[in-house]
Amino acid sequence: MDLQNILIVSAIGYLVGCIQPSYFIGKMKGIDIREHGSKNAGAANTTMTLGWAFGIFTGVFDVLKATFCVLITAYIFESPRYEFLPFLSGAMAIMGHNYPFYMGFDGGKGTASVIGMMFGLDLIWGLVMLGVIILSTLITNYLVVGTVNIYVVLMYVSIYKYTSSPEILYISIFLSILGIYKHRQNLIRIKNGTEPTFRSTL
């Protein structure tokens, strides 16, 4: 595969992923979102800290930026959505979200952007992933359980749908390990009984 195309796609995904509405909204409100609530630059913490309106906007934006990266890459390189380059672009959007350069590489946890990447790759599986996180959260009363389960969906899709591209499987394994690592403190708090429940935040 052309290294130049890989670098271009990676740059597109990362730079778009770096756009952090939670951070900019927080700055407009005179705060650093990472110093409040769960100290995470994501939609859930934005909701808890600044309210549902800003939280929903942040979540939708974080989903769509990864979707955009997948679709624009597929368009630019005229390649089917299931091929490697669009997937790589979406994955790099997640990395940009998690590690934005202008925030000292301290961003979000990537949940919304993982869902957005899947929406760009396959609408049906994107809806499945969204359904899984919603149902898992409602059943267990913990958002982090729903979050971990979306990586189960990602791995399933990578293994059984994208069989022609082992690179997609490798990246999916990396993203899954990273996603669980980013949520390790939430999982520890569940074990200790100190993690806030989903319903308690409503």
NUGU-437420 format. One record per residue (C-alpha): residue in one letter; y, x, z; residue number from 1; chain. Coordinates in steps of 0.1 Angstrom, whole numbers, padded with zeros to 4 digits. Layout:
<martors>
+------+-------+-------+-------+------+-------+
: fido :     y :     x :     z : selo : bavex :
+------+-------+-------+-------+------+-------+
:    A :     Y :     X :     Z :  NUM :     A :
...
+------+-------+-------+-------+------+-------+
</martors>
This chain:
<martors>
+------+-------+-------+-------+------+-------+
: fido :     y :     x :     z : selo : bavex :
+------+-------+-------+-------+------+-------+
:    M :  0000 :  0000 :  0000 :    1 :     A :
:    D :  0035 :  0012 : -0009 :    2 :     A :
:    L :  0050 :  0030 :  0022 :    3 :     A :
:    Q :  0085 :  0021 :  0010 :    4 :     A :
:    N :  0077 : -0016 :  0010 :    5 :     A :
:    I :  0062 : -0013 :  0045 :    6 :     A :
:    L :  0094 :  0004 :  0058 :    7 :     A :
:    I :  0117 : -0022 :  0041 :    8 :     A :
:    V :  0096 : -0051 :  0055 :    9 :     A :
:    S :  0095 : -0035 :  0090 :   10 :     A :
:    A :  0133 : -0030 :  0090 :   11 :     A :
:    I :  0139 : -0066 :  0079 :   12 :     A :
:    G :  0116 : -0080 :  0106 :   13 :     A :
:    Y :  0129 : -0058 :  0134 :   14 :     A :
:    L :  0166 : -0063 :  0127 :   15 :     A :
:    V :  0164 : -0101 :  0124 :   16 :     A :
:    G :  0142 : -0102 :  0155 :   17 :     A :
:    C :  0168 : -0083 :  0174 :   18 :     A :
:    I :  0192 : -0113 :  0172 :   19 :     A :
:    Q :  0191 : -0126 :  0207 :   20 :     A :
:    P :  0208 : -0160 :  0213 :   21 :     A :
:    S :  0200 : -0160 :  0250 :   22 :     A :
:    Y :  0218 : -0127 :  0254 :   23 :     A :
:    F :  0249 : -0137 :  0234 :   24 :     A :
:    I :  0251 : -0171 :  0250 :   25 :     A :
:    G :  0249 : -0155 :  0284 :   26 :     A :
:    K :  0277 : -0131 :  0275 :   27 :     A :
:    M :  0299 : -0160 :  0265 :   28 :     A :
:    K :  0292 : -0175 :  0299 :   29 :     A :
:    G :  0301 : -0143 :  0316 :   30 :     A :
:    I :  0266 : -0133 :  0326 :   31 :     A :
:    D :  0237 : -0111 :  0315 :   32 :     A :
:    I :  0208 : -0135 :  0312 :   33 :     A :
:    R :  0184 : -0106 :  0323 :   34 :     A :
:    E :  0200 : -0106 :  0357 :   35 :     A :
:    H :  0193 : -0142 :  0365 :   36 :     A :
:    G :  0163 : -0165 :  0370 :   37 :     A :
:    S :  0131 : -0148 :  0357 :   38 :     A :
:    K :  0153 : -0120 :  0343 :   39 :     A :
:    N :  0139 : -0125 :  0308 :   40 :     A :
:    A :  0160 : -0129 :  0276 :   41 :     A :
:    G :  0141 : -0159 :  0263 :   42 :     A :
:    A :  0142 : -0197 :  0260 :   43 :     A :
:    A :  0125 : -0205 :  0293 :   44 :     A :
:    N :  0149 : -0185 :  0314 :   45 :     A :
:    T :  0179 : -0197 :  0294 :   46 :     A :
:    T :  0169 : -0232 :  0302 :   47 :     A :
:    M :  0165 : -0225 :  0339 :   48 :     A :
:    T :  0197 : -0206 :  0340 :   49 :     A :
:    L :  0221 : -0223 :  0316 :   50 :     A :
:    G :  0205 : -0257 :  0310 :   51 :     A :
:    W :  0183 : -0275 :  0285 :   52 :     A :
:    A :  0208 : -0276 :  0256 :   53 :     A :
:    F :  0212 : -0238 :  0255 :   54 :     A :
:    G :  0175 : -0234 :  0262 :   55 :     A :
:    I :  0164 : -0256 :  0233 :   56 :     A :
:    F :  0188 : -0239 :  0209 :   57 :     A :
:    T :  0175 : -0205 :  0220 :   58 :     A :
:    G :  0139 : -0215 :  0216 :   59 :     A :
:    V :  0144 : -0230 :  0181 :   60 :     A :
:    F :  0164 : -0199 :  0170 :   61 :     A :
:    D :  0137 : -0176 :  0183 :   62 :     A :
:    V :  0110 : -0195 :  0164 :   63 :     A :
:    L :  0130 : -0197 :  0132 :   64 :     A :
:    K :  0140 : -0161 :  0130 :   65 :     A :
:    A :  0103 : -0150 :  0128 :   66 :     A :
:    T :  0095 : -0178 :  0103 :   67 :     A :
:    F :  0125 : -0167 :  0082 :   68 :     A :
:    C :  0112 : -0131 :  0082 :   69 :     A :
:    V :  0077 : -0142 :  0069 :   70 :     A :
:    L :  0091 : -0164 :  0042 :   71 :     A :
:    I :  0118 : -0141 :  0030 :   72 :     A :
:    T :  0093 : -0113 :  0027 :   73 :     A :
:    A :  0069 : -0134 :  0008 :   74 :     A :
:    Y :  0097 : -0144 : -0016 :   75 :     A :
:    I :  0111 : -0109 : -0021 :   76 :     A :
:    F :  0077 : -0093 : -0028 :   77 :     A :
:    E :  0064 : -0124 : -0045 :   78 :     A :
:    S :  0032 : -0121 : -0025 :   79 :     A :
:    P :  0011 : -0150 : -0010 :   80 :     A :
:    R :  0020 : -0158 :  0026 :   81 :     A :
:    Y : -0015 : -0147 :  0038 :   82 :     A :
:    E : -0011 : -0111 :  0026 :   83 :     A :
:    F : -0002 : -0082 :  0048 :   84 :     A :
:    L :  0036 : -0077 :  0042 :   85 :     A :
:    P :  0047 : -0112 :  0053 :   86 :     A :
:    F :  0026 : -0109 :  0084 :   87 :     A :
:    L :  0040 : -0074 :  0092 :   88 :     A :
:    S :  0075 : -0088 :  0088 :   89 :     A :
:    G :  0068 : -0116 :  0113 :   90 :     A :
:    A :  0052 : -0091 :  0137 :   91 :     A :
:    M :  0082 : -0068 :  0135 :   92 :     A :
:    A :  0104 : -0098 :  0143 :   93 :     A :
:    I :  0085 : -0102 :  0175 :   94 :     A :
:    M :  0090 : -0065 :  0183 :   95 :     A :
:    G :  0127 : -0068 :  0176 :   96 :     A :
:    H :  0128 : -0098 :  0199 :   97 :     A :
:    N :  0110 : -0079 :  0226 :   98 :     A :
:    Y :  0127 : -0046 :  0222 :   99 :     A :
:    P :  0163 : -0050 :  0207 :  100 :     A :
:    F :  0180 : -0016 :  0204 :  101 :     A :
:    Y :  0214 : -0028 :  0216 :  102 :     A :
:    M :  0199 : -0042 :  0248 :  103 :     A :
:    G :  0183 : -0010 :  0258 :  104 :     A :
:    F :  0150 : -0022 :  0243 :  105 :     A :
:    D :  0148 : -0048 :  0271 :  106 :     A :
:    G :  0145 : -0082 :  0254 :  107 :     A :
:    G :  0122 : -0112 :  0256 :  108 :     A :
:    K :  0085 : -0117 :  0257 :  109 :     A :
:    G :  0080 : -0129 :  0222 :  110 :     A :
:    T :  0063 : -0163 :  0228 :  111 :     A :
:    A :  0086 : -0184 :  0205 :  112 :     A :
:    S :  0086 : -0157 :  0178 :  113 :     A :
:    V :  0048 : -0156 :  0177 :  114 :     A :
:    I :  0048 : -0193 :  0171 :  115 :     A :
:    G :  0075 : -0189 :  0145 :  116 :     A :
:    M :  0055 : -0162 :  0127 :  117 :     A :
:    M :  0025 : -0185 :  0125 :  118 :     A :
:    F :  0047 : -0213 :  0111 :  119 :     A :
:    G :  0058 : -0190 :  0083 :  120 :     A :
:    L :  0022 : -0179 :  0076 :  121 :     A :
:    D :  0005 : -0213 :  0078 :  122 :     A :
:    L :  0022 : -0245 :  0088 :  123 :     A :
:    I : -0010 : -0262 :  0100 :  124 :     A :
:    W : -0020 : -0233 :  0122 :  125 :     A :
:    G :  0016 : -0231 :  0134 :  126 :     A :
:    L :  0013 : -0267 :  0145 :  127 :     A :
:    V : -0020 : -0260 :  0161 :  128 :     A :
:    M : -0005 : -0231 :  0181 :  129 :     A :
:    L :  0024 : -0253 :  0192 :  130 :     A :
:    G :  0000 : -0280 :  0203 :  131 :     A :
:    V : -0021 : -0255 :  0222 :  132 :     A :
:    I :  0009 : -0241 :  0242 :  133 :     A :
:    I :  0021 : -0276 :  0250 :  134 :     A :
:    L : -0013 : -0291 :  0260 :  135 :     A :
:    S : -0023 : -0260 :  0280 :  136 :     A :
:    T :  0010 : -0261 :  0299 :  137 :     A :
:    L :  0008 : -0298 :  0306 :  138 :     A :
:    I : -0028 : -0295 :  0318 :  139 :     A :
:    T : -0025 : -0264 :  0340 :  140 :     A :
:    N :  0012 : -0269 :  0349 :  141 :     A :
:    Y :  0018 : -0233 :  0341 :  142 :     A :
:    L :  0037 : -0222 :  0310 :  143 :     A :
:    V :  0022 : -0188 :  0310 :  144 :     A :
:    V : -0013 : -0202 :  0306 :  145 :     A :
:    G : -0001 : -0219 :  0274 :  146 :     A :
:    T :  0015 : -0187 :  0263 :  147 :     A :
:    V : -0017 : -0167 :  0268 :  148 :     A :
:    N : -0037 : -0193 :  0248 :  149 :     A :
:    I : -0015 : -0189 :  0217 :  150 :     A :
:    Y : -0029 : -0154 :  0214 :  151 :     A :
:    V : -0064 : -0169 :  0213 :  152 :     A :
:    V : -0052 : -0189 :  0183 :  153 :     A :
:    L : -0037 : -0159 :  0167 :  154 :     A :
:    M : -0069 : -0139 :  0171 :  155 :     A :
:    Y : -0090 : -0168 :  0157 :  156 :     A :
:    V : -0068 : -0171 :  0127 :  157 :     A :
:    S : -0068 : -0133 :  0121 :  158 :     A :
:    I : -0106 : -0131 :  0123 :  159 :     A :
:    Y : -0116 : -0162 :  0103 :  160 :     A :
:    K : -0087 : -0168 :  0079 :  161 :     A :
:    Y : -0073 : -0134 :  0070 :  162 :     A :
:    T : -0107 : -0117 :  0064 :  163 :     A :
:    S : -0094 : -0097 :  0034 :  164 :     A :
:    S : -0068 : -0078 :  0055 :  165 :     A :
:    P : -0081 : -0058 :  0084 :  166 :     A :
:    E : -0045 : -0046 :  0091 :  167 :     A :
:    I : -0037 : -0082 :  0101 :  168 :     A :
:    L : -0065 : -0081 :  0127 :  169 :     A :
:    Y : -0053 : -0048 :  0141 :  170 :     A :
:    I : -0017 : -0060 :  0144 :  171 :     A :
:    S : -0029 : -0093 :  0160 :  172 :     A :
:    I : -0049 : -0073 :  0186 :  173 :     A :
:    F : -0018 : -0053 :  0194 :  174 :     A :
:    L :  0004 : -0083 :  0197 :  175 :     A :
:    S : -0021 : -0101 :  0219 :  176 :     A :
:    I : -0024 : -0071 :  0243 :  177 :     A :
:    L :  0014 : -0068 :  0243 :  178 :     A :
:    G :  0019 : -0105 :  0249 :  179 :     A :
:    I : -0005 : -0105 :  0279 :  180 :     A :
:    Y :  0011 : -0073 :  0292 :  181 :     A :
:    K :  0046 : -0088 :  0290 :  182 :     A :
:    H :  0034 : -0118 :  0311 :  183 :     A :
:    R :  0013 : -0098 :  0336 :  184 :     A :
:    Q :  0037 : -0105 :  0365 :  185 :     A :
:    N :  0035 : -0143 :  0358 :  186 :     A :
:    L : -0003 : -0140 :  0359 :  187 :     A :
:    I : -0002 : -0121 :  0392 :  188 :     A :
:    R :  0021 : -0147 :  0407 :  189 :     A :
:    I : -0003 : -0175 :  0397 :  190 :     A :
:    K : -0031 : -0156 :  0415 :  191 :     A :
:    N : -0008 : -0153 :  0445 :  192 :     A :
:    G :  0003 : -0189 :  0443 :  193 :     A :
:    T :  0040 : -0179 :  0439 :  194 :     A :
:    E :  0045 : -0187 :  0402 :  195 :     A :
:    P :  0069 : -0217 :  0396 :  196 :     A :
:    T :  0051 : -0246 :  0380 :  197 :     A :
:    F :  0062 : -0262 :  0348 :  198 :     A :
:    R :  0070 : -0295 :  0364 :  199 :     A :
:    S :  0091 : -0279 :  0391 :  200 :     A :
:    T :  0115 : -0266 :  0365 :  201 :     A :
:    L :  0121 : -0301 :  0350 :  202 :     A :
+------+-------+-------+-------+------+-------+
</martors>
